[in-house]
Every structure is written in C-alpha cells, then in structure tokens.
Amino acid sequence: MKVLIHLFLSALAVFVTARLLPGVTLDGYTTALVVAVVLGVVNAVLRPALLFLTLPINILSLGLFTFVIIGGLVELVSFLVPGFRVASFWWALAFALVLWVINGFFHLVGK
C-alpha cells in the first residue's frame, strides 16, 4: 500500500510540475503516472551508472555536471513516453528541480 501511495504522490507531483512550467507539456494524469514510473526506473538504473562514468568531470566541476545528467535523463524520459514533451534542455532541468521540490513537499505532507 505504501508503494501505491508513493507512486500516486509522484504522479501528482509530475502533473503539478508540468502545469507550472510552460516548456513542459503533459497529456493527462495517466501520462503523469507513466512518467513517474519511467523516471523512477531511469533514475534507479541509469543515473548511478552515468554518475560513475562521469565522476572525473563531476569532480572537476564540483558536482555541477550532475545537473547535466539529470536534465539529460528527463529529456530521455520525454523521448520514451508519448504525451510528455519538454521544449529544451533548460526546461528539462527546470522540470527536474521543480519536481524535486514539489515531490518533497507532497511526501512530507503525505506522511
């Protein structure tokens, strides 16, 4: 049950974030649910590998290259999920940052 609540809150956060940012379009709540699942899988599988592979660049940039990776992963999800479109890399990065804040708020309130 806890996993379903977490998934619902993540999908709600994706939906709200897409409504707040004009450079991000989302077809509906079911698309938000799919985006939440795909983004969770991509972050669980690809993000650690990419962070490890780009460790020297990340160290040289004092961790700022992590934002490039996060924006790229959101762009990848927009490529994989029909009905979810991001206008540019900067909107993908803004989506990730706003999603992080809203998701944190929802999960704090949902406890």
Phi and psi in degrees as GROMACS dihedral restraints (atoms count N, CA, C in turn):
[ dihedral_restraints ]
;  ai    aj    ak    al  type     phi  dphi    fc
    3     4     5     6     1   -64.4    20    10
    4     5     6     7     1   -34.8    20    10
    6     7     8     9     1   -66.6    20    10
    7     8     9    10     1   -39.9    20    10
    9    10    11    12     1   -65.7    20    10
   10    11    12    13     1   -39.4    20    10
   12    13    14    15     1   -65.1    20    10
   13    14    15    16     1   -42.9    20    10
   15    16    17    18     1   -61.3    20    10
   16    17    18    19     1   -42.8    20    10
   18    19    20    21     1   -65.4    20    10
   19    20    21    22     1   -43.1    20    10
   21    22    23    24     1   -61.5    20    10
   22    23    24    25     1   -44.2    20    10
   24    25    26    27     1   -66.7    20    10
   25    26    27    28     1   -37.8    20    10
   27    28    29    30     1   -65.9    20    10
   28    29    30    31     1   -41.8    20    10
   30    31    32    33     1   -65.6    20    10
   31    32    33    34     1   -38.8    20    10
   33    34    35    36     1   -64.1    20    10
   34    35    36    37     1   -39.9    20    10
   36    37    38    39     1   -64.4    20    10
   37    38    39    40     1   -40.8    20    10
   39    40    41    42     1   -62.4    20    10
   40    41    42    43     1   -43.8    20    10
   42    43    44    45     1   -62.2    20    10
   43    44    45    46     1   -47.7    20    10
   45    46    47    48     1   -65.3    20    10
   46    47    48    49     1   -41.6    20    10
   48    49    50    51     1   -63.7    20    10
   49    50    51    52     1   -41.4    20    10
   51    52    53    54     1   -65.5    20    10
   52    53    54    55     1   -32.9    20    10
   54    55    56    57     1   -73.1    20    10
   55    56    57    58     1   -29.8    20    10
   57    58    59    60     1   -76.8    20    10
   58    59    60    61     1   -34.3    20    10
   60    61    62    63     1   -99.6    20    10
   61    62    63    64     1   122.8    20    10
   63    64    65    66     1   -70.7    20    10
   64    65    66    67     1   -18.1    20    10
   66    67    68    69     1   -87.3    20    10
   67    68    69    70     1     2.8    20    10
   69    70    71    72     1  -123.4    20    10
   70    71    72    73     1   128.5    20    10
   72    73    74    75     1  -120.0    20    10
   73    74    75    76     1   144.9    20    10
   75    76    77    78     1  -140.0    20    10
   76    77    78    79     1   133.3    20    10
   78    79    80    81     1   -73.2    20    10
   79    80    81    82     1   -36.9    20    10
   81    82    83    84     1  -176.1    20    10
   82    83    84    85     1  -173.6    20    10
   84    85    86    87     1   -70.5    20    10
   85    86    87    88     1   -33.7    20    10
   87    88    89    90     1   -66.2    20    10
   88    89    90    91     1   -35.0    20    10
   90    91    92    93     1   -65.7    20    10
   91    92    93    94     1   -38.3    20    10
   93    94    95    96     1   -62.3    20    10
   94    95    96    97     1   -37.9    20    10
   96    97    98    99     1   -64.9    20    10
   97    98    99   100     1   -42.7    20    10
   99   100   101   102     1   -65.7    20    10
  100   101   102   103     1   -41.7    20    10
  102   103   104   105     1   -62.0    20    10
  103   104   105   106     1   -41.6    20    10
  105   106   107   108     1   -62.2    20    10
  106   107   108   109     1   -41.7    20    10
  108   109   110   111     1   -68.2    20    10
  109   110   111   112     1   -49.0    20    10
  111   112   113   114     1   -64.6    20    10
  112   113   114   115     1   -41.5    20    10
  114   115   116   117     1   -63.9    20    10
  115   116   117   118     1   -38.0    20    10
  117   118   119   120     1   -64.1    20    10
  118   119   120   121     1   -43.3    20    10
  120   121   122   123     1   -66.8    20    10
  121   122   123   124     1   -44.2    20    10
  123   124   125   126     1   -62.4    20    10
  124   125   126   127     1   -42.5    20    10
  126   127   128   129     1   -67.9    20    10
  127   128   129   130     1   -31.3    20    10
  129   130   131   132     1   -78.5    20    10
  130   131   132   133     1   -32.5    20    10
  132   133   134   135     1   -98.4    20    10
  133   134   135   136     1   -55.1    20    10
  135   136   137   138     1   -82.7    20    10
  136   137   138   139     1   -36.9    20    10
  138   139   140   141     1   -58.6    20    10
  139   140   141   142     1   -47.3    20    10
  141   142   143   144     1   -61.8    20    10
  142   143   144   145     1   -38.8    20    10
  144   145   146   147     1   -65.9    20    10
  145   146   147   148     1   -43.0    20    10
  147   148   149   150     1   -66.8    20    10
  148   149   150   151     1   -39.0    20    10
  150   151   152   153     1   -63.7    20    10
  151   152   153   154     1   -37.8    20    10
  153   154   155   156     1   -68.4    20    10
  154   155   156   157     1   -43.3    20    10
  156   157   158   159     1   -67.7    20    10
  157   158   159   160     1   -29.1    20    10
  159   160   161   162     1  -103.3    20    10
  160   161   162   163     1    20.2    20    10
  162   163   164   165     1   -56.0    20    10
  163   164   165   166     1   -44.5    20    10
  165   166   167   168     1   -61.2    20    10
  166   167   168   169     1   -41.6    20    10
  168   169   170   171     1   -66.2    20    10
  169   170   171   172     1   -38.6    20    10
  171   172   173   174     1   -64.4    20    10
  172   173   174   175     1   -39.6    20    10
  174   175   176   177     1   -66.7    20    10
  175   176   177   178     1   -43.8    20    10
  177   178   179   180     1   -65.1    20    10
  178   179   180   181     1   -32.5    20    10
  180   181   182   183     1   -93.5    20    10
  181   182   183   184     1     8.6    20    10
  183   184   185   186     1    58.0    20    10
  184   185   186   187     1    36.7    20    10
  186   187   188   189     1    88.6    20    10
  187   188   189   190     1    -4.1    20    10
  189   190   191   192     1   -70.7    20    10
  190   191   192   193     1   -22.5    20    10
  192   193   194   195     1   -67.2    20    10
  193   194   195   196     1   -18.0    20    10
  195   196   197   198     1   -59.3    20    10
  196   197   198   199     1   -36.0    20    10
  198   199   200   201     1   -63.4    20    10
  199   200   201   202     1   -35.9    20    10
  201   202   203   204     1   -64.2    20    10
  202   203   204   205     1   -42.3    20    10
  204   205   206   207     1   -64.0    20    10
  205   206   207   208     1   -44.1    20    10
  207   208   209   210     1   -63.5    20    10
  208   209   210   211     1   -44.9    20    10
  210   211   212   213     1   -62.0    20    10
  211   212   213   214     1   -40.0    20    10
  213   214   215   216     1   -64.9    20    10
  214   215   216   217     1   -37.2    20    10
  216   217   218   219     1   -67.8    20    10
  217   218   219   220     1   -37.2    20    10
  219   220   221   222     1   -66.7    20    10
  220   221   222   223     1   -39.4    20    10
  222   223   224   225     1   -61.5    20    10
  223   224   225   226     1   -40.0    20    10
  225   226   227   228     1   -62.4    20    10
  226   227   228   229     1   -43.5    20    10
  228   229   230   231     1   -64.0    20    10
  229   230   231   232     1   -38.1    20    10
  231   232   233   234     1   -67.0    20    10
  232   233   234   235     1   -27.9    20    10
  234   235   236   237     1   -74.7    20    10
  235   236   237   238     1   -36.1    20    10
  237   238   239   240     1   -80.7    20    10
  238   239   240   241     1   -33.0    20    10
  240   241   242   243     1  -102.7    20    10
  241   242   243   244     1   115.2    20    10
  243   244   245   246     1   -69.4    20    10
  244   245   246   247     1   140.7    20    10
  246   247   248   249     1    94.5    20    10
  247   248   249   250     1    -3.5    20    10
  249   250   251   252     1  -121.9    20    10
  250   251   252   253     1   114.1    20    10
  252   253   254   255     1  -126.7    20    10
  253   254   255   256     1   138.4    20    10
  255   256   257   258     1  -120.1    20    10
  256   257   258   259     1   130.5    20    10
  258   259   260   261     1   -68.0    20    10
  259   260   261   262     1   -38.3    20    10
  261   262   263   264     1  -156.6    20    10
  262   263   264   265     1   176.7    20    10
  264   265   266   267     1   -61.4    20    10
  265   266   267   268     1   -38.9    20    10
  267   268   269   270     1   -67.2    20    10
  268   269   270   271     1   -35.5    20    10
  270   271   272   273     1   -69.8    20    10
  271   272   273   274     1   -34.6    20    10
  273   274   275   276     1   -64.0    20    10
  274   275   276   277     1   -42.1    20    10
  276   277   278   279     1   -66.4    20    10
  277   278   279   280     1   -42.1    20    10
  279   280   281   282     1   -63.9    20    10
  280   281   282   283     1   -39.6    20    10
  282   283   284   285     1   -60.2    20    10
  283   284   285   286     1   -45.4    20    10
  285   286   287   288     1   -62.9    20    10
  286   287   288   289     1   -42.2    20    10
  288   289   290   291     1   -69.8    20    10
  289   290   291   292     1   -44.8    20    10
  291   292   293   294     1   -67.3    20    10
  292   293   294   295     1   -38.7    20    10
  294   295   296   297     1   -61.2    20    10
  295   296   297   298     1   -40.0    20    10
  297   298   299   300     1   -60.5    20    10
  298   299   300   301     1   -44.6    20    10
  300   301   302   303     1   -67.1    20    10
  301   302   303   304     1   -48.6    20    10
  303   304   305   306     1   -66.5    20    10
  304   305   306   307     1   -41.9    20    10
  306   307   308   309     1   -62.1    20    10
  307   308   309   310     1   -41.8    20    10
  309   310   311   312     1   -62.4    20    10
  310   311   312   313     1   -42.0    20    10
  312   313   314   315     1   -64.1    20    10
  313   314   315   316     1   -46.8    20    10
  315   316   317   318     1   -62.3    20    10
  316   317   318   319     1   -41.0    20    10
  318   319   320   321     1   -74.0    20    10
  319   320   321   322     1   -27.0    20    10
  321   322   323   324     1   -69.8    20    10
  322   323   324   325     1   -44.2    20    10
  324   325   326   327     1   -71.5    20    10
  325   326   327   328     1   -33.3    20    10
  327   328   329   330     1   -74.5    20    10
  328   329   330   331     1    -6.5    20    10
